[in-house]
């Protein structure tokens, strides 16, 4: 095998298992290409443009279950070739200088778009570098695959958290309407997962997702009916719920750096509305960054699949597959069985996999048993992690250490 130099980047929002995918890549590279040079770029595509590379020949033992992103992230999307050809040329110059033969990019939708554009450009100019995408997103919204690494652990974290809140809010004879906001700009996969304790223990009474238009009158009637019966209500709402006109309930009117509407505070908005219309005490809770970084509550299946995705991507990349992404396809639910396949990056980037409407009971606003059959295998198992000083022992992030690769 000719000289190999592998470059790995991470991008987008973190998940509890994104570093497991990184470790899977590194482990498989050491096994199949022991003489290859292993590099990581800090902060995704920005790290490439600034040649901010580090060696990945040695990584901490606890990295696979460490939250955040070992290599750091960036909220940046490559422009189209005609808009900024100089950026593409700069990347080729950097890759040539460092003899990069394989580039693996771990990320979500916007990251896969960047990987797809780079792969297309390299093919256009016949540049000898393989580009491979590796999926990650807690939102579970990448198309043409059963699920994405990161979703199972976040689903487990949220289901556990809502079970805890259900017990906490049930202690008084007369309680409040508690409204919990979870992530999910365009899809309700995360919110839906909070129904698990509703079926088996105590959990949310109502769950609202972006795929079903939100109506304030219906919401008020549903809350009132449950409160009259139970003297408390626990509501979960995706941050991206929309009205009948397709407008975000919590839109601030501003746009983020990707051109997406900036959202903020759907839980306080709904809580204020209930207080003013029904005169019932409310509490608004936003489960923010913790739902994507709960590495102390990993799904064992999610963790193992994230590692395996990394291993498969390395094998596919060394075999010369270019412009592709590794995906998970489910063969059956019971017993759970999957297979790993390749799909073109161009078929994944900029598309959204919505939560199936038929998996939501629109009268009770609780997902159906069909969703349970889908989600339960993804949250199975616990990962044993080491503790030190009473808290989980995590690896330091490379971005917090001054170790930029020397020229």
PyMOL commands that set and color helices and strands:
alter all, ss='L'
color gray80, all
select helices_A, chain A and resi 18-32+44-49+63-65+85-97+109-124+151-168+189-193+196-200+216-230+266-278+290-293+295-297+300-318+345-347+357-359+369-379+398-400
alter helices_A, ss='H'
color red, helices_A
select strands_A, chain A and resi 5-10+37-41+53-55+102-107+130-135+177-182+206-208+233-238+251-255+261-263+282-286+324-332+337-344+360-361+366-367+387-388+391-392
alter strands_A, ss='S'
color yellow, strands_A
deselect
rebuild
show_as cartoon
